[in-house]
Amino acid sequence: MHNSWDKNDRKGAKVIMHLLSQGMTKPFHDPLVHGHMHLQELANTYHQISRIRTRCYHSLVNHYLPLFFPEFERYVNSGRS
């Protein structure tokens, strides 16, 4: 409510009590306790792979292809690339 990360003061405690009394909280499910750690690891692995794949594609398109194949630039901007 007040965009504060530190909840050790009186205002923070009032905000937390207000959220608890209104039921505006969500339960925390520890993935290690509930046995969902493998799903989280798979999601993180997929995220890292997609970031590296995008970075590799951008480095190819922006650096290597224009240097070694200048005629390829007209094909990169087409809809089928």
C-alpha positions in Angstrom: 0.0 0.0 0.0 2.8 2.5 0.8 5.5 1.1 -1.5 7.9 0.3 1.4 10.1 -2.7 1.5 10.9 -2.3 5.2 8.0 -3.5 7.3 9.6 -3.2 10.7 8.1 0.1 11.7 4.6 0.9 13.1 3.2 2.0 9.8 4.4 -1.2 8.2 2.9 -3.3 11.0 -0.5 -1.4 10.5 -0.4 -2.1 6.8 0.3 -5.8 7.4 -2.5 -6.1 9.9 -4.9 -4.3 7.6 -4.0 -6.7 4.7 -4.4 -9.7 7.0 -7.8 -8.5 8.4 -9.1 -7.9 4.9 -7.9 -11.2 3.6 -5.7 -9.7 0.9 -2.9 -12.1 1.3 -1.8 -15.2 -0.5 -0.4 -18.3 1.1 3.2 -19.1 0.4 3.8 -22.6 -0.9 7.4 -23.7 -0.5 8.3 -25.6 -3.7 10.9 -27.7 -1.8 8.4 -28.9 0.8 5.6 -29.6 -1.7 7.9 -31.4 -4.1 7.6 -28.9 -7.0 11.3 -28.0 -7.1 11.8 -29.8 -10.3 9.1 -27.7 -12.0 10.7 -24.5 -10.9 14.1 -25.7 -12.1 12.7 -26.6 -15.5 11.0 -23.2 -15.8 14.3 -21.5 -14.9 16.2 -23.7 -17.3 13.8 -22.9 -20.1 14.0 -19.2 -19.3 17.8 -19.2 -19.5 17.8 -21.2 -22.8 15.3 -18.8 -24.4 17.4 -15.8 -23.3 20.6 -17.3 -24.7 18.8 -18.3 -27.9 17.5 -14.7 -28.4 20.9 -13.2 -27.6 22.5 -15.6 -30.1 20.0 -14.7 -32.8 20.4 -11.0 -32.2 24.2 -11.2 -32.4 24.0 -13.1 -35.6 21.5 -10.7 -37.2 23.1 -7.5 -36.0 26.9 -8.3 -36.2 27.9 -11.3 -38.2 25.5 -11.5 -41.1 25.9 -7.8 -42.1 29.7 -8.2 -42.0 30.0 -11.4 -44.0 26.8 -11.5 -46.0 25.6 -7.9 -46.7 23.1 -9.1 -49.2 21.3 -11.1 -46.5 19.8 -7.9 -44.8 16.8 -7.7 -47.2 15.8 -11.2 -46.1 16.0 -10.6 -42.4 13.3 -8.0 -42.3 10.9 -10.1 -44.3 8.0 -11.9 -42.7 9.4 -15.3 -43.2 12.6 -14.8 -41.3 
